[in-house]
Amino acid sequence: MPKNLVWALLVLVVNFDGCSTEGMNNITNSTRPDVVNIASILTFDSIIGKVAKIALQAAIEDVNADPTILKGTKLNITLHDSKYNGFLSMMAALQVMETEAVALIGPQSSVLAHVICHVANELQVPLLSFTATDPALSSLQYPFFVRTTHSDLYQMAAIADIVRYYEWRHVIAIYMDDDHGRNGIISLGDQLAARGCKISHKAPITPQATKTDISDVLVQVALMESRVLVVHTYANYGLDILEVAKSLQMLDNGYVWIATNWLSTVIDISSPLPFNTIDVMQGFITLRSYTKESDLTRKFASEWRNLTTFGLSTYCLYAYDTVWLLARALDAYFDQGGNMSFSKDIRLNELKGEMLNLDYLSIFNGGNLLLQDILKVKMEGLTGVFEYTSDKDLVFPEYEVLNVIGTSVRKIGYWSNFSGLSTLPPETVNMTPAHQSSSSEALQTVIWPGNTVQKPRGWVFPENGRQLVIGVPHRVSYTEFVGQSEDTNAFKGYCIDVFTSAVNLLPYAVPYKFESYGDGVKNPNNTRLVRLIKAGVYDAAVGDIAITTNRTRVADFSQPFIESGLVVVA
């Protein structure tokens, strides 16, 4: 690729900043043209790309066959293959602008969207994406970016509610180390923190990672305390992660695996899956965007079976609705007198390089008006009510909570930002955020990894964790409170029972070991024992240790269990 082309692309992004139509040459077409050009950038050989392409083409055909939508104007879509490459996506976006396209659908990934948003902003062409879910893709930074699905912010809120519902406190995040992965996990951390939980360890995986690289990451994860793992990645990498996890015996009893909607997408589109593939998903929890069944969805599902052998994913529905959203917005745009008016920026002619064809790039003069018309559309689509809030987000973010069992998934509940977790569909739950509470949330029984219905504890004693050293007075009297077995030297007694019961109730691991304090010939000095806590010899003490003024100055005490002031833990 010539160096002057690369420099030209950089100058293009910089020079267009803040430009207006003043001093530009205008080219104006008729108000209601025969054809309106739009374009889409997809990754054709990806799981989502191969079905999204079919859905977009089906939507174009349906819009063009309906004379009431654009009143004789036809949509013409040009499909470009990004081939997982950001630079090729940028080039495709520039080629689109040479065709005087009024809107761009895509790209699939949030990483590419960050790149192409700059082109869309400067050429004032709305960029509509039904797959770029990165919460950092803000309409404040990228005003011409329109997300036609829900941000991962809501998906992470749903996962945080699931973690809180099962009373886990710590999770490990496994994610792709790019904009999509990092920003999604940042949102997850924020949502968990708001619920008194946290990410105890982050395990990023580079986009070029081999299975050996993935294995190195998962080995470190297996050494951690938490057994609640959240996987936020892409379909192809996600399957590799699960395959490696199985080889490391990380899909067994005791583990909790929660996958974002990449997993449900694989199952929906690629079913029936090979046994080896579905086997590594058993017991997983995953999410799927909730779409209420309607006559529209049933009709489209029937037609879909005639179009392809691939399964129907919610991404197909959002792709289809995106075209109809744009068609209705264009109809409103033309009703307002909008036309196909483009402007040439004469400053592009100053860039060197005759082969770059930069003089063919045009700014869509009606871009701002069309953008506003897009955001004003209210329609009933395949995905349900399609309407934007004042923050330019789609209304009603809702998900199905799924459990992978056997060769398919079982629906165990729903999540919405209004009702939280529920076993009832969101439209039947008449609640508001003010009434929402964790006590009202519910999910159906889950089959966890290891084929068990017993809720996993969510943690184990870490392989590399430091044990707490608990000092226990070796008394010769009142051994019913605390004593030591003559046969095994194990500690026993009321205080020991209370301590171990309390530790077992904690939602996280607390590794500890008891150490005897005293010679067993006479009762030890408890004041010295308390001072050894302050000195760092012991982390805590368990026994019949009376609360005195001097002792409270050097250690914290639990509540006394008898009137004399004897306590369990110092």
DAPETA-V648650 format. One record per helix or strand of 3 or more residues. SS is the DSSP state (H for helix, E for strand). FROM is the first residue (numbers start at 0). TO is the last residue. If there is no record, write none. Layout:
# DAPETA-V648650
ss:SS from:FROM to:TO
ss:SS from:FROM to:TO
This chain:
# DAPETA-V648650
ss:H from:2 to:14
ss:E from:24 to:27
ss:E from:34 to:41
ss:H from:46 to:64
ss:H from:66 to:69
ss:E from:73 to:80
ss:H from:85 to:97
ss:E from:102 to:105
ss:H from:109 to:122
ss:E from:125 to:128
ss:E from:144 to:146
ss:H from:151 to:164
ss:E from:169 to:175
ss:H from:178 to:192
ss:E from:197 to:204
ss:H from:210 to:221
ss:E from:227 to:231
ss:H from:234 to:246
ss:E from:255 to:258
ss:H from:261 to:269
ss:H from:274 to:278
ss:E from:284 to:288
ss:H from:294 to:306
ss:H from:313 to:334
ss:E from:340 to:343
ss:H from:345 to:349
ss:H from:353 to:355
ss:H from:357 to:359
ss:H from:366 to:375
ss:E from:378 to:380
ss:E from:383 to:385
ss:E from:397 to:404
ss:E from:407 to:415
ss:E from:419 to:421
ss:H from:425 to:427
ss:H from:432 to:434
ss:H from:437 to:439
ss:E from:467 to:472
ss:H from:493 to:504
ss:E from:511 to:516
ss:H from:525 to:533
ss:E from:539 to:545
ss:H from:548 to:551
ss:E from:565 to:568
